[in-house]
Amino acid sequence: MGRKPLADRFNRTLTQVGGQSLSITIPVEYLQELNWEKGKELKVRLNIIILIITIMLMIVVRNQ
């Protein structure tokens, strides 16, 4: 599978895995910035705004 055009690079699709679980891919740049690796345990919360703000704060703190 080829690379996506840059305009579509951050568009993601929910994929069904197993019976009732869904997954989404995260851009590799984000994973590298957060030092996340395969198998890393993450806490998932329903409030997406908190997740976005948390990730943004982690990136800002890491860049200082």
N, C-alpha and C positions, 0 to 999 in steps of 0.2 A: 504494500500500500504506500503510495507516495505521500509527500508532505502536503499539508493543507496550505492554501494561499494565505498570506499574512493577514488579510482582512477577516478570514474565518478561523484564525488560529486559536482564539480564546472562546469560541462557541463549543459547548459540550453537550453531549446527549446522555440521558439516563439509560443504563443498560440493565436488564433483568438478569440476576445471577441466582441460581437456585430457585426455590419456590416463591418466596415473598420478598427477597432482598433486592435492592437496586444498588448500582454502583455508578460512579462518575470518575472520569480520568481528570487528573490535575496536571497543568502544564509543568514540564520538567524544570523550568526556570524557578517555579515556586518551590518545588521539592528541594532543589539545590540550595535556595536561599534559606529555607527553614531547616536544612540538614535532616530531612526526613528520608528514611530508607525503607526498603521493602520489609514488611512485617511489623512496622512501627505501630504501636497501639495508640489510637486517638479517641478522645471523648467527643461524641457527637451530640449536639443539642438541637432542639427544634427551631430556635430563634436564629435564623440565618444572618441577621444583622449583627448579632454578637460575634458570630464566626468570622464574618468579613472584617469587622473592626479588630478582633483579636489577631488575625493574620496580618493586617496592615500594621498594627502596633509592633508585632514581632519583627517585621521587616524593618521598620524605622529604628527600633532599638538595636538591631543587629548591624545596621549601617552606620551607627554613631561611633 
